[in-house]
Amino acid sequence: MRTIGNFFWFVLGGAFMGLAWWFAGIVAFLTIVGIPWAKACFIIGQFSFFPFGQEAISRRELNQHDDIGTGAFGFIGNLIWFVFAGLWLAIGHIISAVINFSTIIGIPFGIQHLKLAVIALAPIGQTIVTTEVADAARRANAESWVDDKRRR
């Protein structure tokens, strides 16, 4: 089912938005200062080509600890990203979502475009993993939280 979903997604807007992410990555890479943003663009661009069966998750949620992209530097990086590229990519995903929502078959694709629009606003500190890995990380976080509450 994922393969079929990814095929239709690619044809119904995924290819265009994936290329938009890669274009933003190339522009960011050329500035030298934007190399960290470029890396995020290429990863999320690949996710934008074939999103079904994968999920964006915070690295903090996945690893259960902060890193440079999930702390204060990540927040500042996301602010800079929002101004220069995030808003524009989010608008592209929203337009694609509206087009997909105009058809019955496109509703799941429109929902996925809206998820990607949210990611486009603040991609630093996010990573792409399979749906199963994301679910396992969330379960582990929930178990850790429950254990902490029981100890108190």
N, C-alpha and C positions, 0 to 999 in steps of 0.2 A: 504494500500500500504506500509506503514511504517513497518508493521509486516512482510510482505513478504520480503521487502528489508533487514530488520534486520536478518531474518532467513538465507537468502542467504549470507549475509555479515558474519555471524557467521561461516558458513560452509566454506567460501572461504577466510579464513585468519583472521577473527576477533577473533576467539577463541585463536589462537596462539599468536597474538599480545596483546590481553587482558591479557593472562597469563604472557607474557613478562613484561607488566607494573606491574602486581601484584608481580612478582618475584623481580623487581627493588624496589618495595615498601617494601617488606620483608627485603631485604638487607639494605635499607636505615633505616628502623625501628630498625634493630638489632644494628646499630651503635649508637643509642640513639641521637646523634647530628643530624641525618638525619630524625628525626620524622616529621618535616614540609614537607620535600620532600616525605616521605612515604604517608602522607595524600593525597597529590596531585596525587601520583601514583595510589592509590586505586580508587580515584574519576575518573581519566582519564582512568584507566584500565576498570572500569565499562562502561564508555562511549565507549571505544574501543570494547567492546563486542557487544553493540547495539547502534550505533551512529545515525541511521536515526530517525528524529523527535527531535533530540537534537542538541545543538550547543555549542561550546566553545566561551566564551566571556570574555573580560577583566573585572575584578571587578570594575575598574575605570569607564568603560563605563556603567556597569550595575547600580552602586550606585551613579554615578556622583560625586564621591570624592575619594581621595586616601586613602589607608590603608597601613599597614606594608608590604604587599606583592606587592603593585603596586608602591612603592617609591624606594628609594635607596637600602633598604635592599632586596627588591624583585629583583632588578637588580643584586646585588651581589649573591643572592641565585641562580638566573638563570645562572650566570657564573659558579658557582661551579657545578650546575646540569649538564650543558652542557659538562663539562669535564668528569664527572664520569658516567653519564648514558644517558644524552640527545642525544648525538651523536649516540650512539649505538641503541637506540630505533628508532631514525629517520632513520638510515640505514635499520633497520628491516622493517619499514613502506615503505621505498622506494623500497626495494626488493619485498615486497608484492604487491606494486602498479605496478611494472613492470610485475610481473606474471599475475596480473589481466588485465592489458592492452593488454596482448597477446590474449585475447578472446574478442569478441564483447560484450557479456553479462557482462563481468567484468569491463568495462570502468567506470561506476559510482562508483564501489568499489575501483578502482585504484585512482580515484579523491579523494575519502574519505581518503584513505591511505595517500595521499600527504598532505591533510589538517592535519591529525594526525601527520605526520612527522614534520610539522611546529610547532605544539603544543609541540611535544617532545623536541624541541630545547629550549623552554623557557616556562615551564608550571606554574611557580610561578606567581601569580597574575591573573590567569585564573580561571573561574568556568564554570560548565556545567549547562545549563538551556534548557528548551524547545525552539524550534524555535520561537514560538509565543512570549515568554518572551523576547528573544533576539531582535526580531523585535520591540516590544513595547519600549524597552530600547533605541534602536537606534532612534526611532521616537521622544521619549522624549528628547534625547540629541539634535536632530536636531531642535526641537521646542525651546529649551532653547538657542541654538546658535543663531537662528533667532531673538528671543526676545532681546538677548544681543546686536545684531547688530542694531536693530531698536532703542534701547535706546540711542545709540551713535550718 
